[in-house]
Amino acid sequence: MSDLQAPVSSKAPVDGVTPAGTVSVVAVVPPRVLLLDLAGPIEVLRKANLEQEAVRFEVSYVAPAGSAGSSIGLDLAGLAPLPDRLAPGTILIVPGSTEVPLGGVKPGEDRDGAAEREIVRWLARVAGPVGMPDGGRTAGIRLVSICSGALLAARAGLLEGRDCTTHHACLDELARLAPTARVRENRLFVDDGDVLTSAGITAGIDLMLHLVARIAGPAVALSVARYLVVYLRRTGQDPQLSPWLEGRNHIHPAVHRAQDAVAAEPARDWSVASLARVAGTSPRNLSRLFNEHAGSSVTDYVNRIRLALARDLLAGSRLDMETVAERAGFGSTRQLRRAWGRVHDAPPSRMRGE
């Protein structure tokens, strides 16, 4: 094994809408890797790098050997050795694998089994809980398993006591391998702090969009989702959809142009007429399009985004209420409180425990 010296910013990556620095992403490639488990999430990161410059996702691929077969019969080469340690703040991706790759020929059990066991031992060592006999976990490692990759994580002891999920065909096996884990059924993905797990195959894209929204901001995730032509989805048991993401599960370009403009400058004096000019349509048509595709009026949408910004500022800063109201686009604190009271039971000051 060797050290993985991926560039890491002096500023540790943080969740939220104001990221900074470089995030090291390490994808471990198991035998017979299900290629979409790997390519889907990484494509999200590639596009996220193109959409903004505040945070950079730098991806490395590691494996027990320099090459590995894939589910579609395409061999992957140039894989780096499993590193001795991971840099703080690394996102560690563990994709799943298929039993029978394209062509119907199942590779040798001995070779693949040995490679999987080596990956399991490595996962336990570099991402296991502090105090394990064979080494401690590097601070800040974020484990992301895709599909049946959760089974490798479970074999390494990384899911004990955690909320987690996997492909519906693997749920029973996951429960057997991680007896103290809380295995969730019928979930696209489960976010349990520094351990994130997803269901089958394309759900890895949903999980990575969720992670990009936390690290690089919801506007970036929205743009990536539109590029990939996928919805930003949540399940019934996940947290309520963020106001930044509400009304965006459509593909109408004029509405998206208007929504992008509001998200970029919530405090601007947006009227229906000014947004119509941005969208390239008439005010009357934009109002109709918003109601049809975003499920709200233009004015209601602008206010929701301003309230979301105010909430972020209250939760993530010590700015006084007057400054929060001004930066979020409200004419006064009274106007902010009035708008806030329409959607929240508690006053805005409660965000800080005041």
Secondary structure as GFF3:
##gff-version 3
##sequence-region A 1 354
A	DSSP	beta_strand	21	28	.	.	.	ID=ss1
A	DSSP	alpha_helix	35	51	.	.	.	ID=ss2
A	DSSP	beta_strand	55	62	.	.	.	ID=ss3
A	DSSP	beta_strand	91	94	.	.	.	ID=ss4
A	DSSP	alpha_helix	109	127	.	.	.	ID=ss5
A	DSSP	beta_strand	142	145	.	.	.	ID=ss6
A	DSSP	alpha_helix	149	155	.	.	.	ID=ss7
A	DSSP	beta_strand	163	164	.	.	.	ID=ss8
A	DSSP	three_ten_helix	168	170	.	.	.	ID=ss9
A	DSSP	alpha_helix	171	177	.	.	.	ID=ss10
A	DSSP	beta_strand	182	183	.	.	.	ID=ss11
A	DSSP	beta_strand	189	192	.	.	.	ID=ss12
A	DSSP	beta_strand	195	198	.	.	.	ID=ss13
A	DSSP	alpha_helix	203	216	.	.	.	ID=ss14
A	DSSP	alpha_helix	218	228	.	.	.	ID=ss15
A	DSSP	alpha_helix	253	264	.	.	.	ID=ss16
A	DSSP	alpha_helix	272	279	.	.	.	ID=ss17
A	DSSP	alpha_helix	283	289	.	.	.	ID=ss18
A	DSSP	pi_helix	290	294	.	.	.	ID=ss19
A	DSSP	alpha_helix	298	316	.	.	.	ID=ss20
A	DSSP	alpha_helix	321	327	.	.	.	ID=ss21
A	DSSP	alpha_helix	333	343	.	.	.	ID=ss22
A	DSSP	three_ten_helix	348	352	.	.	.	ID=ss23
###
